[in-house]
Amino acid sequence: MALTDDQLERYARHIVLKEIGGAGQARLLSADVAVVGAAGSAARPSSISPRRAWARFG
């Protein structure tokens, strides 16, 4: 998965870390998230991408 120019600019700080790099950031972008807890609202995998969840709650 190639990162767009916007993604490169946004995630540049992650990419320069040797522990993450470009390949690690691509894996993070393609990851799925499951929400655990909060009774019935977490009984199914979240349909919100990690980026959108962070934008909402971060």
C-alpha positions in Angstrom: 0.0 0.0 0.0 1.5 3.3 -1.1 1.0 6.3 1.1 -0.5 9.4 -0.5 1.3 12.8 -0.2 -1.2 13.9 2.4 -0.6 10.7 4.5 3.2 11.2 4.2 2.8 14.7 5.5 0.4 13.7 8.3 2.3 10.6 9.5 5.9 11.9 8.9 6.7 11.7 12.6 5.8 8.0 12.7 7.6 7.2 9.5 10.9 8.6 10.7 10.9 6.4 13.8 13.0 3.3 13.1 10.5 1.2 15.2 7.6 2.1 12.8 8.8 3.4 9.5 6.8 3.5 6.3 5.9 -0.2 6.4 4.6 0.0 10.0 2.5 3.1 9.2 1.0 1.3 6.2 0.1 -1.6 8.6 -1.5 0.8 11.1 -3.6 2.4 8.3 -4.9 -1.0 7.2 -5.6 -2.3 10.7 -9.1 -3.1 12.0 -10.3 -2.1 15.4 -12.6 -3.9 17.8 -14.2 -2.0 20.7 -14.3 -4.0 23.9 -16.5 -3.1 26.9 -19.4 -0.6 27.2 -22.1 -3.3 27.3 -24.0 -3.9 24.0 -22.4 -1.0 22.1 -19.2 -3.0 21.8 -20.6 -6.4 21.0 -19.7 -6.0 17.3 -16.5 -4.8 15.6 -16.5 -1.0 15.2 -17.4 0.3 11.8 -15.3 3.4 12.5 -11.8 3.4 11.1 -9.0 4.0 13.7 -8.2 7.4 12.0 -11.8 8.5 12.2 -12.1 7.2 15.8 -9.0 9.2 16.8 -10.4 12.3 15.0 -13.7 12.0 17.0 -12.2 11.2 20.4 -8.6 12.4 20.2 
